[in-house]
Amino acid sequence: MEMVLRRLGAAGIAAAAAFSLAACGLSVSTRDQVTEAGTETTAVEQEKIKTKEGEKVTLRVVDWSDSTKARREAFNKKFMEENPGVTVEYTVLTADQFKESVISSIKSGDAPDLFPLPSGVNINTAVEENWFVPLTDYLGEDFFAQFAEGSFNEGVTNVDGKVYGVPEAANIVNTLIFYNKTVLEDAGVTELPATWSEFKEACETVTKAGGGKYYGLIDSGAQTNRLELFIRSLASTAGAKCGDMSQIILVDGKSPLNSDAMRSAFAFYDSLVKGGCIHPDSITLKAPEARALFAQNQAAFICQGAWCISTWKTENPDLDFGVMAMPVPDSGAKGKLPHISATAWMGISANSKHPDVAARYLEGLYSEDYQSGLVEDGGFVSVINSVNEKYMTDEQMLEYYKLNDEAAVLVPDPIIGNPQAATVYAAAATVSPGLGEILQGVLAQSVDYEAQLADLAEKTQAEWEGAIQKAADAGADVGPEDFSFANWEPMTDYTSDMYESR
C-alpha cells in the first residue's frame, strides 16, 4: 500500500515546512490584495490575519466532492460545535459547474473562503492572479509533515517554495470499470471481458437480453471531463502517450491527440454506440446520475472512480457490484492507465477575511478522525499514509486499490521536470472542441471524429508551440524539449530519476 503512494514522486514536505513561519508565531506578509473587481492587484504588505476571539464568522466552502458529502456535512456540524461563532456554508457542485462558478466568483471579488483549483488551471496561474494565500503562512510544520511522499511539488502544489494547495487524496486512477453482477447474471454473461472485442460482445449480449430494461454500458455524456478521461484511458491501453488531461505532452515534437492509438480508441467507442451498447440516456447524464442508474440495475458496466464505492454502499446497499480493469485492444495492452503526482485541490481564497479560520478547517479535514472515516467508507485513498494502513478494510476498495497498482503507471509531468514549464500552461489557451466534446459528438452520432481529431491535433500543436515561444520570450527558461520524454515507456512508471536521463 505504501509502495503505491510513494510512486507519486519526490517529496516536497521539507520545503513546505521550511517556509512555515507561522509555526514560530511570527508575523508574515501573506498576499497581494485583490480589488473589488477581482482582476487587478496591488502589492500590499500586511501581517498575517488573525480573527478576533468571539467574532462571528461565516466560512464559505465550495467543491465537487459529492461522494463524501454526508461525511463532510457531519464534519461541518462538529466543526461549528467546536468553534462557536463560526457558521460553515458548504456547497457541492459538479466539476463542470464548479469551474464556471468559481472563476465567475473570483472575477466578481466574491470567491468562497475555501475552494479547489479548477480542472485545467495551473497553480502558478492561480497564484499569479492572486486566487490563494500561501497555506504555509497559516499552517505549521506538523500539518505538512503528515502527508505521503510526493504530495507537494514545485509548480504543482507549490510556488516559490510555499504551498498554495493541498491534495484531496492520493492520486490513483479514476477510470476503472465497475460491473453490475445482477445485470450480468440476468443477461447470461458469465465471464468478465478483458479485450475490446470481448467487452463489446458482452455489452451487446446484455443490451439484447435487457430489451430496454438495461444496457451494456452507461456513461456520463453530459460531462466532457469524464468522457475525456475515459477516451484517454482507452487510448493509453493502445499505447497512446497522451498523459493526463491537464498536461501538455509532445511525442516526437508533435501533439499526440491524433495518434493511431487515439483513433483506434475512438473507433472502439464509436462501435459501442453504433451497436446500441450504451444506455440511450447517457448523452444527458452527469456522473452522479449515471452512477445512480447503474445502481438501479440499468447497466452492466460503468467507467468511474473509487468514490462510487462509498456512495453505493450508503445509498444502494443492495447493489451487487465488482471492479475490473479497463479492457485492452485485442492485440494486447501497449500501455497502462496514466496518472500523475498528487495535484493541488483545496486552497484558501485571497479574498477571505478569515484565512486563519479556514486553515483551522483544513486541519480538521486532514485529521485522522475525518480521514479515517473516508477510508473506512471505501472509495477513498488518503494522502496520509498512516490512515490508509490503519483503516482501509473495504473489500471492493481493496480490490480497486490492487487493480490501480496493476493497471496504472505514473506518467511524466513537464512541471516536475522543469517548474518553469508552468509558464507555458499559463500562456496556452484551451482548444475546442477537445477530446471530451468530440466523444460527446460520437455518443450523439453527430460528428466525423476522424476529421475533428486531425483538426484538434493541428490546432493544439500550434497553440502549444505558440505558448512555449511566448513563455520563452517573456524570460522563462523553457523549450519544446521540456514537454518531450523519449525515455517514456507506457507500460512502466516514469520515476523521478528519469527526468535527468531523458
C-alpha positions as CSV (number, residue, x, y, z in Angstrom):
1,M,0.0,0.0,0.0
2,E,2.8,2.4,1.0
3,M,4.7,1.5,-2.2
4,V,1.8,2.8,-4.4
5,L,1.7,6.1,-2.6
6,R,5.4,6.5,-2.9
7,R,5.1,6.3,-6.7
8,L,3.6,9.8,-6.5
9,G,7.0,11.5,-6.9
10,A,9.7,13.3,-4.9
11,A,8.7,14.7,-1.6
12,G,8.3,18.5,-1.1
13,I,7.3,18.3,2.5
14,A,10.6,19.6,3.9
15,A,10.5,22.6,1.6
16,A,6.9,23.4,2.8
17,A,7.9,23.1,6.4
18,A,10.9,25.4,6.0
19,F,8.6,28.2,5.0
20,S,6.1,27.7,7.8
21,L,6.9,30.9,9.7
22,A,3.5,30.9,11.3
23,A,4.5,27.8,13.3
24,C,7.1,30.1,15.1
25,G,4.4,32.7,15.9
26,L,6.0,35.3,13.5
27,S,4.1,37.9,11.6
28,V,4.4,37.4,7.9
29,S,3.5,39.0,4.6
30,T,0.7,36.9,3.3
31,R,-0.6,38.2,0.0
32,D,-1.3,40.8,-2.6
33,Q,-4.7,42.4,-2.1
34,V,-7.4,41.8,-4.6
35,T,-9.6,44.7,-5.7
36,E,-13.4,44.6,-5.7
37,A,-13.2,43.8,-9.4
38,G,-11.1,40.8,-8.6
39,T,-8.9,41.2,-11.6
40,E,-6.4,44.0,-10.7
41,T,-4.0,43.6,-7.9
42,T,-1.8,45.9,-5.8
43,A,1.1,44.6,-3.8
44,V,0.4,45.4,-0.1
45,E,2.5,44.2,2.8
46,Q,0.4,43.2,5.8
47,E,0.6,41.0,8.8
48,K,-1.0,37.6,9.0
49,I,-4.7,38.0,9.6
50,K,-6.0,36.8,12.9
51,T,-9.7,36.6,13.7
52,K,-10.7,38.2,17.0
53,E,-11.9,35.9,19.7
54,G,-15.7,35.7,19.7
55,E,-16.1,37.3,16.2
56,K,-18.9,36.0,14.2
57,V,-17.6,34.2,11.1
58,T,-19.3,32.7,8.0
59,L,-16.9,30.3,6.3
60,R,-18.0,29.5,2.7
61,V,-16.7,26.3,1.3
62,V,-17.3,25.1,-2.3
63,D,-16.1,21.9,-4.0
64,W,-17.2,19.0,-6.2
65,S,-16.8,16.2,-3.7
66,D,-20.3,14.8,-3.9
67,S,-19.4,11.3,-2.9
68,T,-18.1,12.4,0.5
69,K,-21.0,14.9,1.1
70,A,-22.5,13.1,4.0
71,R,-19.2,12.8,5.9
72,R,-18.4,16.4,5.2
73,E,-21.8,17.7,6.5
74,A,-21.2,15.7,9.7
75,F,-17.7,17.2,9.9
76,N,-19.1,20.7,9.3
77,K,-21.6,20.3,12.2
78,K,-18.9,19.1,14.5
79,F,-16.6,21.9,13.4
80,M,-19.2,24.5,14.2
81,E,-19.9,23.0,17.6
82,E,-16.2,23.1,18.4
83,N,-15.8,26.7,17.0
84,P,-18.7,28.7,18.5
85,G,-19.5,31.7,16.3
86,V,-18.4,30.0,13.1
87,T,-21.0,29.1,10.5
88,V,-20.0,26.9,7.6
89,E,-21.8,27.3,4.4
90,Y,-20.9,24.2,2.3
91,T,-21.9,23.9,-1.4
92,V,-21.3,20.8,-3.7
93,L,-21.3,21.3,-7.5
94,T,-20.3,19.0,-10.4
95,A,-16.7,19.6,-11.7
96,D,-18.1,21.5,-14.8
97,Q,-20.4,23.6,-12.7
98,F,-17.7,24.4,-10.3
99,K,-15.2,25.6,-12.8
100,E,-17.6,28.1,-14.3
101,S,-19.0,29.2,-10.9
102,V,-15.7,29.7,-9.1
103,I,-14.0,31.7,-11.9
104,S,-17.0,33.9,-12.1
105,S,-17.0,34.5,-8.3
106,I,-13.2,35.3,-8.3
107,K,-13.7,37.9,-11.0
108,S,-16.5,39.5,-9.1
109,G,-14.4,39.6,-5.9
110,D,-16.8,37.2,-4.1
111,A,-14.8,33.9,-4.1
112,P,-15.6,31.3,-1.3
113,D,-13.1,31.2,1.6
114,L,-12.1,27.7,0.6
115,F,-12.3,26.2,-2.9
116,P,-10.3,23.7,-5.1
117,L,-8.2,24.6,-8.0
118,P,-10.4,24.1,-11.1
119,S,-9.5,21.4,-13.6
120,G,-7.2,22.7,-16.3
121,V,-5.9,25.7,-14.2
122,N,-2.3,25.6,-13.1
123,I,-1.3,26.6,-9.6
124,N,1.2,29.1,-10.9
125,T,-1.6,30.9,-12.8
126,A,-3.8,30.9,-9.8
127,V,-1.1,32.4,-7.6
128,E,-0.1,34.9,-10.3
129,E,-3.8,36.1,-10.4
130,N,-3.9,36.1,-6.6
131,W,-6.6,33.5,-6.1
132,F,-5.0,31.9,-3.0
133,V,-2.9,32.8,0.1
134,P,0.1,30.6,1.0
135,L,-1.0,27.8,3.2
136,T,2.5,27.8,4.7
137,D,1.6,31.2,6.3
138,Y,-1.3,29.7,8.3
139,L,-0.4,26.0,8.8
140,G,2.6,24.7,10.7
141,E,5.3,22.1,10.0
142,D,3.4,19.3,11.7
143,F,0.5,19.7,9.3
144,F,2.6,19.2,6.2
145,A,4.8,16.5,7.6
146,Q,1.9,14.0,7.9
147,F,1.4,13.9,4.1
148,A,2.7,11.0,2.0
149,E,5.9,11.4,-0.1
150,G,5.3,13.3,-3.3
151,S,2.2,15.1,-2.1
152,F,3.9,18.5,-2.6
153,N,5.8,19.5,-5.8
154,E,7.0,22.9,-7.0
155,G,4.8,24.1,-9.8
156,V,2.1,21.6,-8.9
157,T,1.1,22.5,-5.3
158,N,3.9,24.9,-4.5
159,V,5.1,28.2,-5.9
160,D,8.5,29.6,-4.9
161,G,8.6,27.0,-2.1
162,K,5.3,28.0,-0.5
163,V,2.3,25.6,-0.6
164,Y,-0.9,27.1,-2.0
165,G,-3.0,23.9,-2.5
166,V,-3.3,20.6,-0.7
167,P,-4.1,17.4,-2.5
168,E,-7.6,15.9,-1.8
169,A,-6.5,12.3,-1.9
170,A,-3.7,10.0,-3.2
171,N,-3.8,10.3,-7.0
172,I,-5.0,6.8,-8.1
173,V,-6.7,6.4,-11.4
174,N,-10.4,7.1,-11.7
175,T,-11.2,5.2,-14.9
176,L,-11.5,1.5,-13.8
177,I,-14.7,-0.4,-14.8
178,F,-17.4,-1.3,-12.3
179,Y,-19.7,-4.2,-13.2
180,N,-23.2,-5.0,-12.0
181,K,-23.3,-8.7,-11.0
182,T,-27.1,-8.8,-11.0
183,V,-27.4,-7.5,-14.6
184,L,-24.6,-9.7,-15.9
185,E,-26.2,-12.8,-14.3
186,D,-29.6,-12.0,-15.6
187,A,-28.2,-11.5,-19.1
188,G,-26.3,-14.8,-19.0
189,V,-22.8,-13.2,-19.1
190,T,-20.6,-15.5,-17.0
191,E,-17.0,-14.2,-17.8
192,L,-15.7,-10.7,-17.4
193,P,-14.4,-9.2,-20.7
194,A,-10.7,-8.4,-20.9
195,T,-10.4,-7.2,-24.5
196,W,-12.2,-4.6,-26.6
197,S,-13.9,-7.3,-28.7
198,E,-15.0,-9.2,-25.6
199,F,-16.3,-6.0,-23.9
200,K,-18.3,-5.1,-27.0
201,E,-19.7,-8.7,-27.2
202,A,-20.7,-8.6,-23.5
203,C,-22.4,-5.2,-23.9
204,E,-24.3,-6.4,-27.0
205,T,-25.4,-9.6,-25.1
206,V,-26.6,-7.5,-22.1
207,T,-28.4,-4.9,-24.2
208,K,-30.2,-7.6,-26.2
209,A,-31.2,-9.5,-23.1
210,G,-32.4,-6.4,-21.4
211,G,-34.9,-5.4,-24.1
212,G,-34.8,-1.8,-22.9
213,K,-34.6,-2.7,-19.2
214,Y,-30.9,-2.5,-19.0
215,Y,-27.9,-1.9,-21.4
216,G,-24.2,-2.8,-21.6
217,L,-22.6,0.4,-20.7
218,I,-23.8,3.7,-19.1
219,D,-21.7,6.8,-19.4
220,S,-21.6,10.4,-18.2
221,G,-22.2,12.1,-21.5
222,A,-23.1,15.5,-20.1
223,Q,-19.7,15.9,-18.5
224,T,-17.0,16.3,-21.1
225,N,-14.3,15.8,-18.5
226,R,-15.5,12.3,-17.7
227,L,-15.7,11.5,-21.4
228,E,-12.1,12.8,-22.0
229,L,-10.8,10.7,-19.1
230,F,-12.5,7.6,-20.5
231,I,-11.1,8.0,-24.0
232,R,-7.6,8.9,-22.8
233,S,-7.6,5.7,-20.8
234,L,-8.8,3.6,-23.7
235,A,-6.2,5.2,-25.9
236,S,-3.4,4.6,-23.3
237,T,-4.1,0.9,-23.3
238,A,-3.4,1.0,-27.1
239,G,-0.1,2.7,-26.4
240,A,-1.0,6.4,-26.8
241,K,1.4,8.7,-24.9
242,C,-1.4,11.2,-24.2
243,G,-0.8,11.6,-20.5
244,D,-3.3,13.2,-18.1
245,M,-5.9,15.7,-19.5
246,S,-4.2,18.5,-17.6
247,Q,-0.8,18.0,-19.3
248,I,1.0,19.4,-22.4
249,I,2.8,16.4,-23.9
250,L,4.7,16.3,-27.2
251,V,5.7,13.0,-28.8
252,D,8.4,13.3,-31.4
253,G,7.7,17.0,-31.2
254,K,4.0,16.7,-32.0
255,S,0.7,16.6,-30.3
256,P,-0.4,13.0,-29.6
257,L,-4.1,13.7,-29.8
258,N,-4.4,12.3,-33.4
259,S,-2.2,9.3,-32.9
260,D,-3.1,5.8,-34.3
261,A,-3.8,4.7,-30.8
262,M,-6.2,7.6,-30.1
263,R,-8.1,7.0,-33.4
264,S,-8.4,3.3,-32.5
265,A,-9.9,4.2,-29.1
266,F,-12.4,6.5,-30.8
267,A,-13.3,3.7,-33.3
268,F,-13.9,1.3,-30.5
269,Y,-16.2,3.7,-28.6
270,D,-18.0,4.5,-31.9
271,S,-18.6,0.8,-32.4
272,L,-20.2,0.6,-29.0
273,V,-22.6,3.4,-29.8
274,K,-23.4,2.0,-33.3
275,G,-24.0,-1.4,-31.7
276,G,-26.6,0.0,-29.4
277,C,-24.5,-1.0,-26.4
278,I,-24.7,2.3,-24.5
279,H,-27.6,3.4,-22.4
280,P,-29.6,5.9,-24.5
281,D,-29.9,8.5,-21.7
282,S,-26.1,8.7,-21.4
283,I,-25.8,11.8,-23.5
284,T,-27.8,13.8,-20.9
285,L,-26.3,12.3,-17.8
286,K,-23.8,13.7,-15.4
287,A,-21.6,11.4,-13.4
288,P,-23.8,11.2,-10.2
289,E,-26.9,10.5,-12.4
290,A,-25.2,7.8,-14.4
291,R,-23.9,6.2,-11.1
292,A,-27.4,6.2,-9.7
293,L,-28.9,4.5,-12.8
294,F,-26.1,1.9,-12.7
295,A,-27.1,1.2,-9.1
296,Q,-30.7,0.7,-10.2
297,N,-29.6,-2.2,-12.4
298,Q,-29.9,-0.2,-15.7
299,A,-26.5,-1.1,-17.0
300,A,-23.8,-3.8,-16.7
301,F,-20.8,-1.5,-16.8
302,I,-19.7,2.0,-15.9
303,C,-16.4,3.8,-16.0
304,Q,-15.9,5.9,-12.9
305,G,-13.6,6.2,-9.9
306,A,-13.3,4.7,-6.4
307,W,-15.6,7.4,-5.0
308,C,-18.5,5.4,-6.3
309,I,-17.9,2.7,-3.7
310,S,-18.9,4.6,-0.6
311,T,-21.8,6.3,-2.3
312,W,-23.3,2.9,-3.4
313,K,-22.8,1.4,0.0
314,T,-24.6,4.2,1.6
315,E,-27.4,4.9,-0.9
316,N,-27.7,1.5,-2.6
317,P,-26.8,-1.2,-0.1
318,D,-28.4,-4.0,-2.1
319,L,-26.3,-3.2,-5.2
320,D,-24.1,-6.3,-6.0
321,F,-21.0,-4.9,-7.9
322,G,-17.4,-5.5,-8.6
323,V,-14.5,-3.7,-10.2
324,M,-12.3,-4.7,-13.1
325,A,-9.5,-3.3,-15.3
326,M,-10.1,-1.2,-18.4
327,P,-10.5,-3.6,-21.4
328,V,-7.4,-3.6,-23.7
329,P,-7.0,-3.9,-27.5
330,D,-7.4,-7.5,-28.9
331,S,-3.7,-7.5,-29.8
332,G,-2.8,-6.9,-26.1
333,A,-2.1,-3.9,-23.9
334,K,0.5,-1.4,-25.3
335,G,0.3,0.9,-22.3
336,K,-1.3,1.3,-18.9
337,L,-3.7,3.9,-17.5
338,P,-2.0,7.3,-16.9
339,H,-1.9,9.0,-13.6
340,I,0.3,11.9,-12.3
341,S,1.6,13.1,-9.0
342,A,-0.9,14.3,-6.4
343,T,-2.3,17.7,-7.6
344,A,-3.4,20.8,-5.8
345,W,-7.0,20.6,-4.6
346,M,-8.2,23.0,-1.8
347,G,-6.7,26.4,-1.2
348,I,-7.6,29.4,0.9
349,S,-9.0,32.4,-1.0
350,A,-7.0,35.6,-1.2
351,N,-10.4,37.3,-0.6
352,S,-11.0,35.5,2.7
353,K,-11.4,37.8,5.7
354,H,-10.8,34.8,8.0
355,P,-7.9,32.7,6.5
356,D,-6.9,31.6,9.9
357,V,-10.3,30.0,10.5
358,A,-10.1,28.5,7.0
359,A,-6.7,27.0,7.9
360,R,-8.3,25.5,11.1
361,Y,-11.0,23.9,8.9
362,L,-8.2,22.4,6.7
363,E,-6.5,21.0,9.8
364,G,-9.8,19.2,10.7
365,L,-10.2,17.9,7.1
366,Y,-6.8,16.2,7.3
367,S,-7.1,14.9,10.8
368,E,-7.0,11.2,11.5
369,D,-10.6,11.5,12.8
370,Y,-12.0,12.7,9.5
371,Q,-9.7,11.0,7.0
372,S,-10.2,7.6,8.7
373,G,-14.0,7.8,8.1
374,L,-13.5,8.4,4.4
375,V,-11.1,5.5,4.1
376,E,-13.4,3.2,6.1
377,D,-16.3,4.1,3.8
378,G,-14.3,2.8,0.8
379,G,-13.6,4.6,-2.4
380,F,-11.0,6.9,-0.9
381,V,-7.2,6.7,-0.6
382,S,-5.9,9.3,1.9
383,V,-2.8,11.3,1.4
384,I,-2.0,10.5,5.0
385,N,-0.1,7.1,4.9
386,S,-0.8,6.1,8.4
387,V,-4.6,6.5,7.8
388,N,-4.6,4.1,4.9
389,E,-2.5,1.5,6.7
390,K,-4.9,1.5,9.7
391,Y,-8.4,2.0,8.2
392,M,-8.6,0.6,4.6
393,T,-10.7,-2.6,5.1
394,D,-13.5,-2.4,2.5
395,E,-13.4,-5.4,0.1
396,Q,-14.2,-3.5,-3.1
397,M,-11.9,-0.7,-2.2
398,L,-9.0,-3.0,-1.6
399,E,-9.7,-4.6,-5.0
400,Y,-9.8,-1.2,-6.6
401,Y,-6.5,-0.3,-4.9
402,K,-4.9,-3.5,-6.1
403,L,-6.1,-3.0,-9.7
404,N,-4.8,0.5,-9.6
405,D,-1.3,-0.8,-8.8
406,E,-1.5,-3.4,-11.6
407,A,-3.3,-1.3,-14.3
408,A,-1.9,2.2,-13.9
409,V,1.5,3.9,-14.2
410,L,2.9,7.2,-13.2
411,V,3.4,9.3,-16.4
412,P,5.9,12.2,-16.8
413,D,4.9,15.7,-15.7
414,P,6.7,18.5,-17.5
415,I,6.3,20.8,-14.5
416,I,8.2,18.3,-12.2
417,G,10.9,18.1,-14.9
418,N,11.1,21.9,-15.1
419,P,8.9,24.1,-12.9
420,Q,9.2,26.9,-15.4
421,A,7.1,24.8,-17.8
422,A,4.2,26.1,-15.8
423,T,4.5,29.4,-17.6
424,V,3.6,27.6,-20.8
425,Y,0.4,26.3,-19.3
426,A,-0.5,29.8,-18.3
427,A,0.1,31.0,-21.8
428,A,-1.8,28.2,-23.6
429,A,-5.5,28.6,-24.4
430,T,-7.8,25.6,-24.4
431,V,-8.6,24.3,-27.9
432,S,-12.2,23.5,-28.6
433,P,-13.7,21.1,-29.3
434,G,-11.5,18.9,-27.2
435,L,-11.4,15.2,-26.8
436,G,-14.4,15.1,-24.5
437,E,-16.5,17.3,-26.7
438,I,-15.6,15.2,-29.8
439,L,-16.5,12.0,-27.9
440,Q,-19.8,13.7,-26.9
441,G,-20.4,14.1,-30.6
442,V,-19.7,10.4,-31.2
443,L,-22.1,9.5,-28.4
444,A,-24.8,11.6,-30.2
445,Q,-23.6,10.2,-33.6
446,S,-23.3,13.8,-34.9
447,V,-19.6,14.2,-35.8
448,D,-16.9,13.0,-38.1
449,Y,-14.5,12.2,-35.3
450,E,-11.5,11.5,-37.5
451,A,-11.7,14.9,-39.1
452,Q,-12.2,16.6,-35.7
453,L,-9.2,14.7,-34.2
454,A,-7.0,15.8,-37.0
455,D,-8.2,19.4,-36.6
456,L,-7.7,19.3,-32.8
457,A,-4.2,17.9,-33.1
458,E,-3.2,20.6,-35.6
459,K,-4.7,23.5,-33.6
460,T,-3.3,22.1,-30.3
461,Q,0.1,21.8,-31.8
462,A,0.0,25.4,-33.0
463,E,-1.3,26.6,-29.6
464,W,1.4,24.8,-27.6
465,E,4.2,25.9,-29.9
466,G,3.0,29.5,-29.6
467,A,2.7,29.2,-25.8
468,I,6.2,27.8,-25.5
469,Q,7.6,30.7,-27.6
470,K,5.6,33.3,-25.7
471,A,6.8,31.9,-22.3
472,A,10.4,31.9,-23.6
473,D,10.1,35.4,-24.9
474,A,8.9,36.5,-21.5
475,G,12.1,35.2,-19.9
476,A,11.2,31.6,-18.9
477,D,13.9,29.1,-19.4
478,V,11.7,26.7,-21.3
479,G,11.5,25.0,-24.7
480,P,9.8,22.1,-26.6
481,E,12.3,19.6,-25.1
482,D,10.7,20.2,-21.7
483,F,7.5,18.6,-22.9
484,S,9.1,15.6,-24.7
485,F,10.1,12.4,-23.0
486,A,11.9,10.0,-25.3
487,N,12.6,7.6,-22.5
488,W,8.9,7.2,-21.6
489,E,7.7,3.6,-21.8
490,P,3.9,3.5,-21.5
491,M,3.9,0.2,-19.6
492,T,6.2,1.3,-16.7
493,D,6.3,4.1,-14.1
494,Y,8.1,7.3,-15.1
495,T,10.3,7.7,-12.0
496,S,12.0,10.8,-10.6
497,D,15.5,9.8,-11.8
498,M,14.2,9.5,-15.4
499,Y,13.8,13.3,-15.8
500,E,17.6,13.7,-15.7
501,S,18.2,11.0,-18.3
502,R,15.6,11.8,-21.0
